[in-house]
Amino acid sequence: MSEVILVASGKGGVGKTVIAANLGAVLAQRGKSVVLVDLNLGRRNLDICLGMENRIVYDLADAIMGICRIKQSLVKDRRFPALYLISAPQSRKKSFISEKEMIAFCADLKRSFDYVILDAPAGIEEILLSAAAASDRAVIVTVPEYAAIRDTDMVDEVLKESGIGRRSVVINKIMEGLYNKGVVPEPSEIAESLRLPITGLIPFDENIHISANIGVPIVLAKGSYVEKNLSQIADRILKN
């Protein structure tokens, strides 16, 4: 049965879009059909993470407004059996998508794809509520910073009130050396504070940032510890 997975974050800069891109890539490597939908209206980046920025013709706003068919807005990632992108518009020509529009849009996508992954804007924007209404589960990406944890809790409360029961957290950019100095919260402290399942711990690794900048999902580095970790995180997310 098809699922819509919402990837959210309380603040920007935590690596949410990179996680969304690699989650989609992991599932596509397993032979699943996946579409990644960038909901960052006017601030799209998912196309860059996938190296597809020069191939965008129609975008999400075009599909929602009926300027094109949904099929025309799909851009295939040629490196995977069935991974597609629907890009956000570069300008905020359509700054609001209603819950009704998002539910109908995702319902159409679920007829063709095993997984629909929504890359939501950081924080609480109106479109987050629309996305939540159409989602079956949510993953909140955060980092070991007290401000980020507070913002994560705020987003989680919104998603909970929206009716998403299956919610989990991925902690990104972990620098173990800082724990010894007592200047950042440890994963156990974060888990206790948020009262949510921790489905992933991702150490800070400059290779993840490099891969995002050159448009190559890091999970293509088969056999690397990063690829294995992200694959296991995908398993835990889906089992949550």
C-alpha positions in Angstrom: 0.0 0.0 0.0 1.3 3.4 -0.9 2.4 5.9 1.7 3.0 9.6 2.0 6.0 10.5 4.2 6.4 14.0 5.4 10.0 15.2 6.1 9.9 18.3 8.3 12.2 20.3 10.6 11.8 23.0 13.2 14.6 25.2 11.8 16.6 25.6 8.6 20.1 24.2 8.1 19.6 20.9 9.8 19.9 18.8 6.6 16.3 18.0 6.1 16.4 18.2 2.3 19.5 16.0 2.1 17.8 13.4 4.4 14.7 13.5 2.2 16.7 13.0 -1.0 18.7 10.1 0.4 15.6 8.4 1.9 14.0 8.5 -1.6 17.2 7.2 -3.1 17.4 4.3 -0.6 13.8 3.2 -1.4 14.4 3.6 -5.1 17.5 1.4 -4.9 15.3 -1.3 -3.4 13.1 -1.3 -6.5 10.3 0.9 -5.0 8.7 3.6 -7.1 9.3 7.0 -5.3 8.4 10.6 -6.0 10.1 13.4 -4.0 8.0 16.6 -3.8 9.7 19.8 -2.9 7.3 22.0 -0.9 9.8 24.8 -0.3 7.9 27.3 -2.4 10.3 30.0 -3.7 13.3 28.3 -1.9 13.7 25.0 -3.7 16.9 23.0 -3.1 15.9 19.4 -3.7 16.7 19.6 -7.4 20.2 20.7 -6.5 20.7 17.8 -4.0 19.7 15.4 -6.9 21.7 17.2 -9.6 18.6 17.9 -11.6 18.4 21.7 -11.4 18.9 22.1 -15.2 16.1 19.7 -16.1 13.1 21.5 -14.4 10.4 22.5 -16.9 7.2 22.4 -14.9 6.9 22.5 -11.2 4.6 21.8 -8.3 2.7 25.1 -8.7 2.1 24.4 -12.4 0.7 20.9 -11.6 -1.5 22.2 -8.8 -2.9 25.1 -10.9 -3.5 22.9 -13.9 -1.0 24.6 -16.1 0.4 21.1 -16.8 -0.6 17.5 -16.1 1.1 15.9 -13.0 2.9 13.6 -15.3 4.5 16.6 -17.1 5.9 17.9 -13.8 7.7 14.6 -13.0 11.5 14.6 -13.6 13.1 11.2 -13.6 16.4 10.6 -11.9 18.1 8.4 -14.5 20.4 6.8 -11.8 17.6 4.9 -10.2 14.9 2.5 -11.5 12.0 4.6 -10.4 12.9 7.8 -8.6 11.2 11.1 -9.6 11.2 14.7 -8.5 8.4 17.3 -8.6 10.2 20.6 -7.9 8.9 23.6 -6.0 8.6 26.8 -8.0 11.6 29.1 -7.8 9.4 32.1 -7.2 6.5 32.2 -4.8 4.0 32.7 -7.6 1.7 30.3 -5.7 2.4 30.8 -2.0 -0.4 28.7 -0.6 -1.7 25.2 -1.3 -4.8 24.2 0.6 -5.3 21.0 2.5 -7.9 19.9 -0.1 -5.5 20.5 -3.0 -2.7 18.7 -1.3 -4.8 15.7 -0.3 -6.1 15.4 -3.9 -2.6 15.9 -5.3 -1.0 13.2 -3.1 -3.9 10.8 -3.7 -3.2 11.0 -7.4 0.5 10.4 -6.8 -0.2 7.4 -4.6 -1.9 5.7 -7.6 1.4 5.6 -9.4 4.1 5.4 -6.6 4.9 3.3 -3.7 6.2 6.2 -1.7 5.5 10.0 -1.9 8.1 11.9 0.1 7.2 15.5 0.9 10.1 17.8 1.7 8.3 20.5 3.8 9.7 24.0 4.5 11.5 24.5 7.8 9.4 25.7 10.7 5.7 26.2 10.8 4.3 27.5 7.5 0.7 27.1 6.2 1.9 24.6 3.7 3.1 22.3 6.6 -0.5 21.9 7.7 -1.6 21.1 4.2 1.2 18.6 3.8 0.3 17.0 7.2 -3.3 16.5 6.2 -2.1 14.4 3.2 0.6 12.4 5.1 0.6 9.0 6.6 3.7 9.4 8.7 6.3 12.1 9.5 10.0 12.3 10.1 11.4 15.4 11.9 15.0 16.2 11.2 16.9 18.0 13.9 20.5 18.6 15.2 22.0 18.5 18.7 21.3 22.2 19.5 19.0 23.3 22.3 17.3 25.9 20.0 16.7 23.2 17.3 15.3 20.8 19.9 12.8 23.4 21.1 11.7 24.1 17.5 11.4 20.4 16.8 9.1 20.0 19.7 6.9 22.8 18.3 6.7 21.2 14.9 5.9 17.8 16.5 3.0 19.4 18.4 1.6 20.7 15.1 1.9 17.4 13.4 0.4 15.6 16.3 -2.6 18.0 16.3 -2.9 17.4 12.5 -3.5 13.7 13.2 -0.2 12.1 12.2 0.3 9.3 14.8 3.5 7.8 13.3 6.1 10.4 14.0 9.9 10.0 14.6 13.1 12.0 14.8 16.4 11.8 13.0 19.3 13.6 14.7 21.7 14.9 12.1 25.2 16.4 12.3 26.3 14.8 15.5 29.8 15.7 16.7 30.6 13.3 19.4 33.6 15.3 20.7 31.3 18.1 21.8 29.5 15.7 24.2 32.6 15.4 26.3 32.7 19.2 26.7 29.1 19.2 27.8 28.1 21.9 25.4 25.5 20.0 23.3 22.7 17.7 24.3 23.2 14.0 23.9 20.8 11.8 21.9 19.4 10.3 25.1 18.6 13.8 26.4 17.0 14.7 23.1 14.9 11.6 23.2 13.7 12.3 26.7 12.9 15.9 25.9 11.0 15.1 22.7 9.3 11.9 23.8 9.5 10.6 20.3 11.2 7.5 18.7 14.7 8.3 17.5 14.9 6.5 14.2 18.3 7.8 13.2 21.6 9.2 14.4 23.9 10.7 11.7 27.4 11.8 12.5 28.7 15.0 11.0 30.5 14.1 7.8 31.8 16.5 5.2 31.2 13.9 2.5 27.4 14.3 3.0 27.7 18.0 2.4 29.9 17.4 -0.7 27.5 14.9 -2.1 24.6 17.3 -1.8 26.5 20.1 -3.5 27.5 18.0 -6.4 24.0 16.5 -6.8 24.8 12.9 -5.9 22.9 11.1 -3.1 25.5 9.8 -0.6 23.8 6.4 -0.6 25.3 5.8 -4.0 28.6 5.2 -2.1 27.7 1.5 -1.8 29.4 -0.2 1.2 30.2 3.0 3.0 29.2 3.4 6.6 27.0 6.4 5.6 25.1 4.3 3.1 24.6 1.5 5.6 23.5 3.9 8.3 21.0 5.7 6.0 19.6 2.3 4.8 19.1 1.2 8.4 17.4 4.6 9.2 15.0 4.0 6.3 14.1 0.6 7.8 13.4 2.1 11.2 11.3 5.0 9.8 9.1 2.5 7.9 8.7 0.2 10.9 7.8 3.1 13.3 
